[in-house]
C-alpha cells in the first residue's frame, strides 16, 4: 500500500508541538544519526504564516483532498497536514555505498487515532528501543522496511527500520556535515529552509559527462558550470522570506583554483540569462544583475533576492499563458 507510506509522511507533516518549549532545529539535529550525507530543515510554521505561501498551501490541500484513500486516512487519524505542519528535518544517510533516509517531524496529532488508522490499513505494531512504532505494509524498498515511530507525543520519526532505530539511540553529536558549516558561518539554523549536502564522487564524475550533452543557447556557459561543478565537494543553500525571497548559497570546491573557475563559469551563465531575458522578462534582468557572486579560497558564494511582487506577476503571467497549469 504505497499510498499509506505517503499518507504517513503527510501525518508526520501534521505534528506540530504541544509543549510549551517546542524543539528547535538544533534539537532535532542532535537526533540525526551519524553518517548524514545530506540534511534538509524546513520551518513549516514560519513558512505557512507568510502571505505569499498561504495560497500555495491551500492549493496543495485541495490536491490532497482529491485522493480519496489519503483523505480517509487523514480523517481517521485526525490530521490536517497543511494546517498543522511546524518543523521537520530530513536526512539522507550513507552506509556501505547505500543511501537510506529518515524524517523527523514535530507537531500536533492524536497517537491513539494515528495508531488505529495505521493498524486498520495493515500496519503492525512493535517496540523499537522502547518506543512504540508501526511497520508499514508493502513499504519495503530495496529490501528495506519503512517504519513510523512515536518518540514523543509531539515527534514522529519515519524511515527504514535501521535508520529509525539509530535515530532513537540519540542524542548524537550534531553531524559533522552540518556542524562544520555552522562553525564556518555559512549556515544559519534560523533560516526557514536550508540544506547541506555532500556531493558524491559519482555525481561529480557525471557532471563532466553531462557537459558533453549540452546544446543550444548559452551552451558554452552551461558546459563551463557543469565542468567546474565536478570539483564541488559540498553545497549549502538557505532561503528567507520577507518582502522578497532571499537566497544564500555556497559551494565548496576541492581547490581554490577550481573555485575561481566555478565562479567565472557561473558569472557567464548569469550574463547569458540576462541577455536572453531582456525581451521576455526584463524585470528579472535587474534581479540577476544584483546577484552577488564571489570566491574566497575554496568557497564560491552567491546571494540574491527576488521581490515577491515580481514572483506574483510572473506566476500570473504564466497562468495566463498556461490556463490549465497550477504553480
C-alpha positions in Angstrom: 0.0 0.0 0.0 2.3 2.7 -1.3 -0.2 5.4 -0.7 -0.1 4.5 3.0 3.6 5.4 3.1 2.8 8.8 1.5 0.0 9.2 4.0 2.4 8.5 6.8 4.7 11.3 5.6 1.7 13.6 5.5 1.0 12.5 9.0 4.5 13.5 10.0 4.0 16.8 8.5 0.9 17.2 10.7 2.6 17.0 14.0 3.4 20.5 15.5 4.3 20.7 19.1 2.1 20.6 22.1 4.9 21.5 24.6 5.5 25.0 26.0 9.0 24.9 24.7 8.9 23.2 21.3 12.1 21.5 20.0 14.2 23.7 17.8 16.0 22.7 14.6 19.2 22.4 16.7 17.4 19.9 19.0 16.3 17.8 16.0 19.8 17.8 14.6 21.1 16.1 17.7 18.8 13.2 16.8 20.2 12.7 13.3 22.3 9.6 13.2 26.0 9.7 12.2 26.9 9.4 8.6 24.5 12.0 7.2 25.3 12.9 3.6 22.5 15.5 3.2 20.4 17.3 5.8 17.3 19.5 5.0 15.4 21.6 7.5 12.0 23.2 6.9 10.4 25.5 9.4 6.9 25.0 8.1 5.3 27.1 10.9 7.3 30.1 9.7 6.6 29.4 6.1 2.9 28.9 6.3 2.3 32.3 8.0 3.8 34.2 5.0 1.0 35.7 2.9 2.7 34.6 -0.3 2.9 31.0 0.9 -0.7 30.6 2.2 -2.4 30.4 -1.2 0.1 27.8 -2.5 -0.5 25.7 0.6 -4.3 25.9 0.1 -3.8 24.5 -3.4 -1.8 21.6 -2.0 -4.6 21.0 0.5 -7.1 20.9 -2.4 -4.9 18.4 -4.2 -4.6 16.1 -1.3 -8.4 16.1 -0.9 -8.7 14.6 -4.4 -7.1 11.3 -3.3 -9.9 9.5 -1.5 -7.7 6.9 0.2 -5.4 9.6 1.5 -8.3 11.8 2.5 -9.9 8.9 4.5 -6.6 8.1 6.2 -6.0 11.7 7.3 -9.6 11.9 8.5 -9.3 8.7 10.6 -6.0 9.9 12.1 -7.5 13.4 12.8 -4.8 15.2 10.8 -4.6 18.2 8.6 -1.0 18.4 7.2 -1.4 21.9 5.7 -2.7 23.4 8.8 -0.6 21.5 11.4 3.0 21.3 9.9 5.5 23.0 12.2 9.1 21.7 11.8 10.9 18.9 10.0 14.4 17.7 9.5 15.1 15.2 6.7 18.4 13.4 6.4 20.0 11.1 3.8 22.3 8.6 5.5 25.2 6.8 3.7 26.1 3.3 4.7 28.3 0.9 2.8 27.6 2.5 -0.5 23.8 2.5 0.1 21.7 5.5 1.0 18.8 5.4 3.5 16.7 8.2 4.9 15.0 9.4 8.0 12.4 12.2 8.6 12.0 13.8 12.0 8.7 15.7 12.2 7.2 17.6 15.1 3.6 18.7 15.7 0.1 18.0 17.0 -1.5 14.7 16.5 -3.5 12.1 18.4 -1.3 9.0 18.9 -4.3 6.7 19.5 -6.1 7.9 16.4 -2.9 7.6 14.4 -2.2 4.1 15.6 -5.8 3.0 14.9 -5.7 4.4 11.4 -2.4 2.7 10.6 -3.4 -0.6 12.1 -6.7 -0.6 10.1 -4.6 -0.4 6.9 -2.4 -3.3 7.7 0.4 -1.8 9.7 1.8 -3.9 12.5 2.8 -2.5 15.9 6.2 -3.1 17.5 8.6 -1.6 20.0 11.9 -0.1 18.8 14.3 0.9 21.5 11.4 1.0 23.9 9.4 3.4 21.7 6.0 2.5 20.1 6.3 2.1 16.4 4.5 0.7 13.4 5.9 -1.3 10.5 4.1 0.0 7.4 2.7 -2.6 5.0 4.1 -3.0 1.5 6.6 -0.3 2.2 9.9 -2.2 1.6 12.3 -0.6 -0.9 15.3 -2.5 -1.9 14.7 -4.9 0.9 14.2 -2.2 3.5 11.1 -1.9 5.6 9.6 1.5 6.4 8.6 2.2 10.0 6.9 5.0 11.8 7.9 5.6 15.5 6.3 7.9 18.0 9.4 9.0 20.0 7.2 11.6 21.9 3.7 12.8 21.7 5.0 15.7 19.6 7.6 13.8 17.5 7.2 11.3 14.7 10.1 9.6 13.0 9.7 7.9 9.6 12.3 5.9 7.7 13.7 2.5 7.2 13.9 0.4 10.3 17.7 0.7 10.6 17.7 4.4 10.3 14.8 4.9 12.7 16.5 2.6 15.3 19.7 4.7 15.0 17.7 7.9 15.5 16.1 6.5 18.6 19.5 5.9 20.1 20.1 9.7 20.2 21.2 12.1 21.3 24.2 12.3 19.0 26.7 15.0 18.3 25.5 17.3 15.5 26.5 15.8 12.2 30.0 17.0 11.1 28.5 17.8 7.7 26.3 20.4 9.4 28.4 21.4 12.3 31.3 22.4 10.1 29.1 24.8 8.1 27.7 26.4 11.3 31.2 26.9 12.6 32.3 28.5 9.3 29.4 30.9 9.4 27.9 29.6 6.1 24.7 28.1 7.7 22.1 29.9 9.7 19.8 27.5 11.6 17.2 30.2 11.8 16.5 30.2 8.1 13.1 28.8 7.4 14.6 26.5 4.8 18.1 25.2 4.4 20.1 22.3 3.0 23.6 21.0 3.4 24.7 18.1 1.1 28.0 16.4 0.4 28.4 15.8 -3.3 29.1 12.1 -4.0 32.1 11.3 -6.2 29.9 9.6 -8.7 27.8 12.8 -9.1 31.0 14.8 -9.6 32.0 12.5 -12.4 28.6 12.6 -14.1 28.8 16.4 -14.1 31.7 16.3 -16.5 29.9 13.7 -18.7 26.7 15.8 -18.8 28.6 18.8 -20.1 29.2 17.0 -23.4 25.4 16.7 -23.9 24.6 20.4 -23.5 23.5 22.1 -26.7 21.6 25.3 -27.7 21.6 28.8 -26.4 24.2 29.6 -23.7 25.5 26.1 -24.0 29.1 27.2 -23.6 28.3 28.8 -20.3 26.3 25.9 -19.0 29.0 23.4 -20.1 31.5 25.5 -18.2 29.5 25.4 -15.0 29.0 21.6 -15.3 32.7 21.0 -15.9 33.6 23.2 -12.9 31.0 21.7 -10.7 32.8 18.4 -11.0 35.2 19.9 -8.4 32.4 20.7 -5.9 32.5 18.6 -2.7 29.7 20.2 -0.7 26.8 22.6 -1.3 24.9 24.8 1.2 21.7 26.7 0.5 19.2 28.6 2.6 16.2 30.7 1.9 14.5 33.6 3.8 11.1 35.2 3.3 10.1 38.8 4.0 9.1 41.1 1.2 11.4 39.1 -1.0 12.6 35.6 -1.5 16.2 35.8 -0.4 18.5 33.0 -1.4 22.0 32.4 0.0 24.2 29.6 -1.3 27.7 28.3 -1.3 29.7 25.5 -3.0 32.9 24.2 -1.5 35.4 23.1 -4.2 38.4 20.9 -3.9 40.9 23.7 -4.7 40.9 27.5 -4.8 41.7 27.5 -8.5 38.6 25.3 -9.2 36.5 27.6 -7.0 37.6 30.5 -9.2 36.8 28.6 -12.3 33.3 27.8 -10.9 32.7 31.5 -10.1 33.7 32.6 -13.5 31.5 29.9 -15.2 28.6 30.9 -13.1 29.1 34.6 -14.0 29.0 33.6 -17.6 25.6 31.8 -17.1 24.2 34.8 -15.4 25.3 37.1 -18.2 23.7 34.7 -20.8 20.5 34.6 -18.8 20.3 38.4 -18.6 20.8 38.7 -22.4 18.1 36.1 -23.0 15.5 37.7 -20.7 15.9 41.3 -21.9 12.9 40.8 -24.2 10.8 38.2 -22.5 11.2 39.1 -18.8 13.1 42.4 -18.4 12.1 42.6 -14.7 14.4 39.6 -14.0 17.4 41.2 -15.6 17.9 43.6 -12.7 17.4 40.7 -10.2 20.2 38.7 -12.0 22.4 41.8 -12.2 22.2 42.1 -8.4 23.3 38.6 -7.6 26.5 38.8 -5.5 28.8 36.0 -6.7 32.3 35.7 -5.3 35.1 33.2 -4.5 37.0 33.1 -1.2 39.6 30.3 -1.1 37.8 27.1 -2.0 34.3 28.5 -1.4 32.1 30.1 -4.0 29.2 32.0 -2.5 26.1 33.6 -4.1 23.4 35.9 -2.7 20.3 37.2 -4.5 16.7 38.2 -3.9 13.5 38.2 -5.9 10.7 40.6 -4.7 7.5 38.8 -4.1 5.6 41.3 -6.1 7.7 40.2 -9.1 7.2 36.5 -8.3 3.4 37.0 -8.2 3.5 38.9 -11.5 5.5 36.1 -13.1 3.1 33.5 -11.7 0.1 35.4 -13.0 1.7 35.7 -16.5 2.5 32.0 -16.5 -1.1 31.1 -15.5 -2.5 33.4 -18.2 -0.3 31.7 -20.8 -1.0 28.2 -19.4 -4.5 28.3 -18.0 -4.5 24.5 -17.3 -1.4 24.7 -15.1 -1.1 25.2 -11.3 2.1 26.5 -9.8 
